[in-house]
Amino acid sequence: MREQEILAIYGTEYKEMTKQLLQEANLQEQIPDKECRIGIKPNLVSPSEPSWGATTHPEIVAGIIEYLQERGFQNLVMLEGSWVGDKTPEAAALCGYDDLVEKYRVEFLDLQKDNWQTCDCQGMELKICEEALKLDFLINVPVMKGHCQTKITCALKNMKGLLPNAEKRRFHALGLHKPIAHLNAGIRQDFVVVDNICGDWDFEDGGNPVVLNRIMAAADPVLCDAYVCHLMGYEVEEVPYITMAEELGVGLSDWRLAEFRELNRPLRGAYYPKERKVVELADAVEEVESCSACYGYLLPALQKLKEEGILGQLKEKICIGQGYRGQTGELGIGLCTKDFQHSLKGCPPTEGEIYEFLKSYITALEEEKPEK
């Protein structure tokens, strides 16, 4: 597989499709030797069914494991750390990764429980989990989906699961884009297998899947993400960490340089959403350095209020994020806004808690209105 190639395959036999894709890419020739410690890093952001559009389908990882084991690679490990507020083992169990451990005898490492080291990542010091640093070859298996703060998430941002929770929080305080770029300059992903089966183009936590039944493979994670921007209708410049990563020497950011090659054709035309709920709902929010989990749970709650026809009754902006620590205001979500007059505490509060809190707040506002 050439550095600028992006391979794609379509269908519903996900395990066999993955093996065919890896065979076409000749992955085995890219791995230095049979003794290499190979890490497989899915996206298990939260306990959410893969069909919901947030997490990596286990069939893809099964295909990777079978391909490698059939060719004599035995030193394999799966590793991931869910986002702050959820527990990795719960996500792994719900998404079928415990079954992979039992079937293939490949260990699954919960990086939320791992030690970490401070590493110099091209001029930025970042804390990275030790198990990630022990790898000789890293296969990244992200979901192609939307993100409430960075518009898209795929190869580059999926590496954030290799960080301890405290560092994940700090990434948001640093603005996400710059530390994501530096993380990818500090720890290399050697091969990317993209789960483009049914990723949610709005929310990283899923709920509105876009079914494409496609799996892709790439060698350059920057070019991969740039091409994902193209597929999802964004300009690369709208996702700053992509060009930042290019400037740090991680890869190429011009999607037009990609050699996109399809191994087969989809059976039917795909539906591509033209509007993004996340863009519409963000107008109700004032966000400063919020963690993905907190913001990610807020937006689906707002969508539910919108569907019920009551979101428009909310005239006050909802404040959220670490930037509101120690500040006061009217309406806030999360522990960082605990000093606000109306605040829902939690780190993070759940989608259901946010929905009930905001609905009660709106109902109280309506009851306070004077009768005409």
WODA-V900052 format. One record per residue. N is the residue number from 1. SS is DSSP state (h for helix, s for strand, l for the rest). D_CENTER is the distance of its C-alpha to the mean C-alpha in whole Angstrom. Layout:
BEGIN
((N	SS	D_CENTER) (N	SS	D_CENTER))
END
This chain:
BEGIN
((1	l	25) (2	l	26) (3	l	23) (4	l	23) (5	s	23) (6	s	20) (7	s	21) (8	s	20) (9	s	21) (10	s	22) (11	l	23) (12	l	22) (13	l	23) (14	h	20) (15	h	21) (16	h	24) (17	h	22) (18	h	20) (19	h	23) (20	h	25) (21	h	22) (22	h	22) (23	h	26) (24	h	26) (25	h	24) (26	l	27) (27	h	24) (28	h	27) (29	h	28) (30	h	26) (31	l	26) (32	l	28) (33	l	30) (34	l	30) (35	l	30) (36	l	27) (37	l	24) (38	s	21) (39	s	18) (40	s	15) (41	s	12) (42	s	9) (43	l	6) (44	l	8) (45	l	7) (46	l	10) (47	l	13) (48	l	12) (49	l	14) (50	h	12) (51	h	15) (52	h	13) (53	l	10) (54	l	7) (55	l	8) (56	l	10) (57	l	13) (58	h	16) (59	h	18) (60	h	16) (61	h	16) (62	h	20) (63	h	21) (64	h	20) (65	h	22) (66	h	25) (67	h	25) (68	h	25) (69	h	27) (70	h	30) (71	l	30) (72	l	31) (73	l	28) (74	l	28) (75	l	26) (76	s	22) (77	s	20) (78	s	17) (79	s	15) (80	s	12) (81	l	11) (82	l	10) (83	l	9) (84	l	13) (85	l	15) (86	l	14) (87	l	15) (88	h	14) (89	h	17) (90	h	17) (91	h	14) (92	h	15) (93	h	18) (94	h	17) (95	l	15) (96	l	18) (97	h	17) (98	h	20) (99	h	22) (100	h	21) (101	h	22) (102	h	26) (103	h	26) (104	h	25) (105	l	26) (106	l	23) (107	s	22) (108	s	19) (109	s	18) (110	s	17) (111	h	16) (112	h	16) (113	h	20) (114	l	20) (115	l	22) (116	s	21) (117	s	23) (118	s	23) (119	s	22) (120	s	24) (121	s	21) (122	l	23) (123	l	25) (124	s	22) (125	s	22) (126	s	19) (127	s	19) (128	s	17) (129	s	18) (130	h	21) (131	h	20) (132	h	17) (133	h	20) (134	l	23) (135	l	21) (136	l	23) (137	s	21) (138	s	17) (139	s	15) (140	s	12) (141	s	10) (142	l	7) (143	s	7) (144	l	8) (145	s	7) (146	s	8) (147	s	7) (148	l	10) (149	l	11) (150	l	10) (151	s	11) (152	s	8) (153	s	5) (154	l	6) (155	h	8) (156	h	9) (157	h	6) (158	h	5) (159	h	9) (160	h	8) (161	h	9) (162	h	12) (163	l	13) (164	l	16) (165	h	15) (166	h	17) (167	h	16) (168	h	12) (169	h	15) (170	h	17) (171	h	14) (172	h	14) (173	h	18) (174	l	18) (175	l	16) (176	l	13) (177	h	14) (178	h	16) (179	h	15) (180	h	12) (181	h	15) (182	h	17) (183	h	15) (184	h	15) (185	h	18) (186	h	19) (187	l	17) (188	l	17) (189	l	15) (190	l	18) (191	s	17) (192	s	14) (193	s	14) (194	s	11) (195	s	11) (196	s	12) (197	l	14) (198	l	13) (199	l	10) (200	s	10) (201	l	11) (202	l	12) (203	l	9) (204	l	6) (205	l	8) (206	l	10) (207	l	14) (208	l	15) (209	s	14) (210	l	15) (211	l	17) (212	l	18) (213	l	18) (214	s	17) (215	s	16) (216	s	16) (217	s	17) (218	s	17) (219	l	19) (220	l	18) (221	h	14) (222	h	15) (223	h	17) (224	h	14) (225	h	12) (226	h	15) (227	h	16) (228	h	13) (229	h	14) (230	h	18) (231	h	17) (232	h	15) (233	l	18) (234	l	17) (235	l	19) (236	h	17) (237	h	19) (238	h	17) (239	l	14) (240	h	16) (241	h	14) (242	h	15) (243	h	18) (244	h	18) (245	h	17) (246	h	20) (247	h	22) (248	l	22) (249	l	22) (250	l	19) (251	l	19) (252	l	21) (253	l	19) (254	l	22) (255	h	20) (256	h	24) (257	h	24) (258	l	22) (259	s	24) (260	s	23) (261	s	24) (262	s	24) (263	l	26) (264	l	27) (265	l	27) (266	l	25) (267	l	28) (268	l	27) (269	l	26) (270	l	22) (271	l	22) (272	l	19) (273	l	19) (274	l	21) (275	l	20) (276	l	17) (277	h	17) (278	h	15) (279	h	18) (280	h	21) (281	h	20) (282	h	19) (283	h	22) (284	h	23) (285	s	21) (286	s	22) (287	s	19) (288	l	20) (289	l	17) (290	l	15) (291	l	13) (292	h	9) (293	h	11) (294	h	14) (295	h	13) (296	h	11) (297	h	14) (298	h	16) (299	h	16) (300	h	16) (301	h	19) (302	h	20) (303	h	20) (304	h	22) (305	h	25) (306	h	25) (307	h	26) (308	l	28) (309	l	30) (310	l	30) (311	h	27) (312	h	30) (313	h	32) (314	l	30) (315	l	31) (316	l	30) (317	l	26) (318	s	24) (319	s	23) (320	s	20) (321	l	19) (322	h	20) (323	h	23) (324	h	25) (325	l	26) (326	l	29) (327	l	30) (328	l	31) (329	l	31) (330	l	31) (331	s	28) (332	s	25) (333	s	22) (334	l	21) (335	h	23) (336	h	23) (337	h	25) (338	l	28) (339	l	31) (340	l	30) (341	l	33) (342	s	30) (343	s	27) (344	s	25) (345	l	24) (346	l	22) (347	l	19) (348	l	17) (349	l	19) (350	l	18) (351	h	18) (352	h	21) (353	h	23) (354	h	22) (355	h	23) (356	h	26) (357	h	27) (358	h	26) (359	h	28) (360	h	31) (361	h	31) (362	h	32) (363	h	34) (364	h	36) (365	h	36) (366	h	38) (367	h	40) (368	h	41) (369	l	42) (370	l	46) (371	l	48) (372	l	49))
END
